[in-house]
Amino acid sequence: MTSGNDPGAPEDGTATEHSRTDDQGSGSAPKPKKPRSFWKELPILIGIALVLALLIKTFLVQAFSIPSDSMQNTLQEGDRVLVDKLTPWFGSEPERGEVVVFHDPTNWLVGEVPPEPNAVQTVLSWVGLMPSAEEKDLIKRVIGVGGDTVSCEGSGPVKVNGKALNEASYVYPGNTPCSVDDQGGQFTVKVPKGFIWVMGDHRQNSRDSRYNQNDKFHGMVPVKEVVGRAVVKAWPINRWGTLPVPDTFGQDGLNAAALTVAPNALALVGVVPVALWRRKKAGADEKR
């Protein structure tokens, strides 16, 4: 016997059970997640900070402490400078007049005891924003780059490719551009490609390229040993300032050595097509 209800409808008990389930599902909200405590998140934050510090130190910028007076008065012992490490990754090489940090190429610092780091340096070294006390780095000014001839006679001036440098704006007051001695104060050098010639701004208190000409690089610093360019004096605050390239390195004719080759090269480029045209023309005339 057929009932009057819809044959497809479930029995009352089943319908009631389903409706209860639906009511419970729609009526209850998911419990909010309990936030992590500060102490649980602290190791994660420290890990992120260390990774960021490592990336910054490796690819962007790093702080260095000035260990001596060889760059006075541009830099004083104890100053902190920020060094641009990014642009060398894009193929940029040191240019004349820049203040650069570089790894000790051939034991220039032999016999020198590194200064004991203070608490701030220790912390910054630990997170990677400053080099450790064991790292041997120097800071000097680039005077000559690959292809340059750098010379100095008597007490100066220093000349690059025959052009005299006016160094009054950065050489330590009372110093002469070069020293009258037999330890490297007088020199004429040709800088090979891939190297730089560096000098300290405190000329009479800097054992730089002049005084290391007996090493295997003849006092030159390989470009590959350059960490980066010092761009800012960051500490102490009262000495904050940038480290621009002095105007004397932008004077006309400083690249004269490179420019003397250019006219010859241009002449050669112009002569070759003319010579080929004349030979072709002469051959055509002979066939007639």
C-alpha positions as CSV (number, residue, x, y, z in Angstrom):
1,M,0.0,0.0,0.0
2,T,1.4,3.3,-1.0
3,S,1.5,6.1,1.6
4,G,0.4,9.6,0.8
5,N,4.0,11.0,1.4
6,D,6.6,11.5,-1.3
7,P,8.3,8.1,-1.9
8,G,11.7,9.8,-2.2
9,A,11.5,11.6,1.2
10,P,13.4,10.0,4.1
11,E,11.7,8.8,7.2
12,D,11.0,11.3,10.0
13,G,13.8,10.0,12.2
14,T,16.4,10.4,9.5
15,A,15.2,13.8,8.6
16,T,15.4,14.9,12.2
17,E,18.9,13.6,12.6
18,H,20.1,15.4,9.5
19,S,18.5,18.7,10.5
20,R,20.3,18.5,13.9
21,T,23.6,18.0,12.2
22,D,23.0,21.0,9.9
23,D,22.0,23.1,12.8
24,Q,25.2,22.2,14.7
25,G,27.4,22.9,11.6
26,S,25.9,26.3,11.0
27,G,25.6,27.4,14.5
28,S,29.3,26.8,15.7
29,A,32.2,29.1,14.6
30,P,35.8,27.8,14.4
31,K,37.9,28.5,17.4
32,P,40.5,31.3,16.8
33,K,44.1,30.2,16.9
34,K,45.9,31.2,20.0
35,P,48.8,33.6,19.1
36,R,52.3,32.4,19.8
37,S,53.9,33.8,22.9
38,F,56.6,36.4,22.5
39,W,59.2,33.9,23.7
40,K,58.2,31.4,21.1
41,E,58.5,34.0,18.3
42,L,61.8,35.5,19.5
43,P,64.0,32.7,18.0
44,I,62.2,33.2,14.6
45,L,62.7,37.0,14.7
46,I,66.4,36.5,15.6
47,G,66.8,34.1,12.8
48,I,65.2,36.5,10.3
49,A,67.4,39.4,11.6
50,L,70.6,37.3,11.2
51,V,69.6,36.3,7.6
52,L,68.9,39.9,6.7
53,A,72.2,41.1,8.3
54,L,74.1,38.4,6.3
55,L,72.5,39.5,3.0
56,I,73.2,43.2,3.7
57,K,76.8,42.5,4.7
58,T,77.4,40.3,1.7
59,F,75.7,42.3,-1.0
60,L,74.8,45.8,0.1
61,V,76.8,47.7,2.7
62,Q,79.1,47.0,5.6
63,A,80.6,49.1,8.4
64,F,84.3,49.3,9.0
65,S,86.2,50.9,11.8
66,I,89.3,53.0,11.0
67,P,92.3,51.5,12.9
68,S,95.0,54.1,12.3
69,D,95.7,57.7,11.3
70,S,96.9,57.0,7.8
71,M,93.9,58.7,6.2
72,Q,93.9,61.8,8.3
73,N,92.2,64.3,8.2
74,T,89.7,62.7,5.9
75,L,89.2,59.9,8.4
76,Q,90.3,59.7,12.0
77,E,91.2,56.6,14.0
78,G,88.0,55.2,15.5
79,D,85.7,56.6,12.8
80,R,83.1,54.2,11.3
81,V,82.5,54.2,7.6
82,L,79.9,52.5,5.5
83,V,81.3,50.7,2.5
84,D,79.2,50.1,-0.7
85,K,79.6,46.5,-1.7
86,L,76.7,46.4,-4.2
87,T,78.1,48.2,-7.2
88,P,81.1,45.8,-7.6
89,W,78.6,43.0,-8.2
90,F,77.5,44.9,-11.3
91,G,81.0,45.1,-12.7
92,S,81.9,48.5,-11.3
93,E,85.7,48.9,-10.6
94,P,87.5,51.5,-8.4
95,E,88.0,54.9,-9.9
96,R,90.6,57.6,-9.2
97,G,90.0,59.6,-6.1
98,E,87.7,57.1,-4.4
99,V,88.4,55.9,-0.8
100,V,88.3,52.1,-0.9
101,V,88.6,49.2,1.5
102,F,90.6,46.2,0.4
103,H,91.9,43.0,1.8
104,D,95.6,43.0,2.6
105,P,97.2,41.9,-0.7
106,T,100.6,40.8,0.4
107,N,101.0,41.1,4.2
108,W,101.1,44.9,4.3
109,L,99.9,44.6,7.9
110,V,102.6,42.1,9.0
111,G,103.7,42.8,12.5
112,E,100.8,45.1,13.4
113,V,98.6,44.0,16.3
114,P,94.9,44.6,15.5
115,P,93.1,46.8,18.0
116,E,90.9,45.2,20.6
117,P,87.3,45.5,19.5
118,N,84.8,47.3,21.9
119,A,81.4,46.0,22.8
120,V,79.6,47.7,19.8
121,Q,82.1,46.3,17.3
122,T,81.8,42.8,18.9
123,V,78.0,42.8,18.5
124,L,78.1,44.2,15.0
125,S,80.7,41.6,14.0
126,W,78.7,38.9,15.5
127,V,75.6,39.8,13.3
128,G,77.8,40.3,10.3
129,L,77.5,44.1,9.9
130,M,81.2,44.6,10.7
131,P,84.2,42.5,9.9
132,S,85.7,40.5,12.7
133,A,88.9,41.7,14.4
134,E,90.8,38.9,12.7
135,E,90.1,40.2,9.2
136,K,93.0,42.2,7.7
137,D,91.6,45.1,5.7
138,L,93.0,48.4,4.7
139,I,91.6,51.7,3.6
140,K,93.3,54.1,1.2
141,R,92.6,56.5,-1.7
142,V,92.8,55.3,-5.3
143,I,95.4,57.5,-7.1
144,G,95.9,55.4,-10.3
145,V,93.9,52.7,-12.1
146,G,94.9,50.2,-14.8
147,G,96.8,51.9,-17.6
148,D,97.8,55.0,-15.7
149,T,101.4,56.2,-15.1
150,V,101.7,57.6,-11.6
151,S,104.8,59.5,-10.6
152,C,106.2,61.8,-7.9
153,E,109.6,63.7,-7.8
154,G,111.0,65.7,-4.9
155,S,108.2,66.7,-2.6
156,G,105.5,66.6,-5.3
157,P,103.1,67.1,-6.8
158,V,101.9,63.6,-7.6
159,K,101.3,63.3,-11.3
160,V,98.9,60.9,-13.2
161,N,99.6,60.6,-16.9
162,G,101.7,63.7,-16.7
163,K,98.9,65.8,-15.1
164,A,99.7,67.3,-11.6
165,L,97.1,66.6,-8.9
166,N,96.0,69.5,-6.6
167,E,95.7,67.5,-3.4
168,A,95.4,70.3,-0.9
169,S,91.7,69.5,-0.2
170,Y,92.5,66.0,1.3
171,V,96.2,65.6,2.0
172,Y,97.0,66.1,5.7
173,P,97.9,69.7,6.5
174,G,101.7,70.2,6.6
175,N,102.4,67.0,4.5
176,T,104.0,67.1,1.2
177,P,102.4,64.9,-1.6
178,C,105.4,62.6,-1.5
179,S,108.5,62.1,0.7
180,V,112.1,62.7,-0.2
181,D,113.5,59.3,0.9
182,D,114.7,56.1,-0.6
183,Q,111.9,53.9,0.8
184,G,109.4,54.6,-1.9
185,G,108.7,58.3,-1.6
186,Q,110.0,58.9,-5.1
187,F,108.5,56.8,-7.8
188,T,107.3,56.4,-11.4
189,V,105.0,53.4,-11.9
190,K,102.8,52.0,-14.7
191,V,99.6,50.5,-13.2
192,P,98.7,47.2,-14.9
193,K,95.2,46.4,-15.9
194,G,93.2,44.8,-13.1
195,F,95.2,46.7,-10.4
196,I,95.1,50.1,-8.6
197,W,97.8,52.3,-7.0
198,V,96.7,53.6,-3.5
199,M,98.0,56.2,-1.1
200,G,96.9,57.4,2.3
201,D,95.9,61.0,2.8
202,H,98.4,61.3,5.7
203,R,101.3,60.9,3.3
204,Q,104.0,60.9,6.0
205,N,102.2,58.3,8.1
206,S,100.9,55.8,5.6
207,R,102.7,52.6,4.4
208,D,100.8,52.3,1.2
209,S,101.6,51.4,-2.4
210,R,104.8,53.5,-2.3
211,Y,106.3,51.4,0.5
212,N,105.3,48.0,-0.7
213,Q,106.9,48.0,-4.2
214,N,109.1,45.0,-3.3
215,D,106.1,42.7,-3.0
216,K,105.0,40.4,-5.8
217,F,102.5,43.0,-7.1
218,H,105.1,45.9,-6.8
219,G,102.8,47.9,-4.5
220,M,99.7,47.5,-6.6
221,V,96.4,46.2,-5.2
222,P,94.5,43.7,-7.3
223,V,91.0,44.9,-8.1
224,K,89.6,41.6,-7.0
225,E,90.8,42.3,-3.4
226,V,88.7,45.5,-3.2
227,V,85.8,45.1,-0.8
228,G,84.1,48.3,-1.9
229,R,84.1,52.0,-1.8
230,A,83.7,53.9,1.5
231,V,80.8,56.3,0.9
232,V,79.8,57.7,4.3
233,K,81.4,58.6,7.6
234,A,78.7,57.2,9.8
235,W,80.2,57.6,13.3
236,P,80.7,59.6,15.5
237,I,77.7,61.7,14.6
238,N,79.6,65.0,14.8
239,R,81.8,63.7,12.0
240,W,79.0,62.4,9.7
241,G,79.5,63.1,6.1
242,T,80.0,61.7,2.6
243,L,83.3,60.8,1.0
244,P,83.1,62.4,-2.5
245,V,85.8,62.2,-5.2
246,P,87.9,65.4,-5.1
247,D,87.6,67.7,-8.1
248,T,91.3,67.3,-9.1
249,F,90.5,63.8,-10.4
250,G,88.0,65.3,-12.9
251,Q,90.4,67.7,-14.6
252,D,90.8,67.7,-18.3
253,G,93.6,65.6,-19.8
254,L,93.9,63.1,-16.9
255,N,93.0,60.4,-19.4
256,A,95.5,61.7,-21.9
257,A,97.3,58.3,-22.1
258,A,94.1,56.6,-23.3
259,L,93.1,59.4,-25.6
260,T,96.4,59.3,-27.6
261,V,95.5,55.9,-28.9
262,A,92.0,56.9,-30.1
263,P,93.1,59.1,-33.1
264,N,95.3,56.3,-34.4
265,A,92.6,53.8,-34.0
266,L,90.1,56.1,-35.8
267,A,92.6,56.7,-38.6
268,L,93.1,53.0,-39.1
269,V,89.3,52.4,-39.3
270,G,89.1,55.2,-41.9
271,V,92.1,54.1,-44.0
272,V,91.2,50.4,-44.4
273,P,88.0,50.9,-46.4
274,V,89.7,53.5,-48.6
275,A,92.6,51.1,-49.3
276,L,90.2,48.2,-50.2
277,W,88.2,50.5,-52.5
278,R,91.4,51.6,-54.3
279,R,92.5,48.0,-54.8
280,K,89.2,47.0,-56.2
281,K,89.1,50.0,-58.5
282,A,92.6,49.3,-59.8
283,G,91.6,45.6,-60.5
284,A,88.6,46.8,-62.5
285,D,90.7,49.2,-64.6
286,E,93.1,46.4,-65.5
287,K,90.3,44.2,-66.9
288,R,89.1,46.9,-69.2
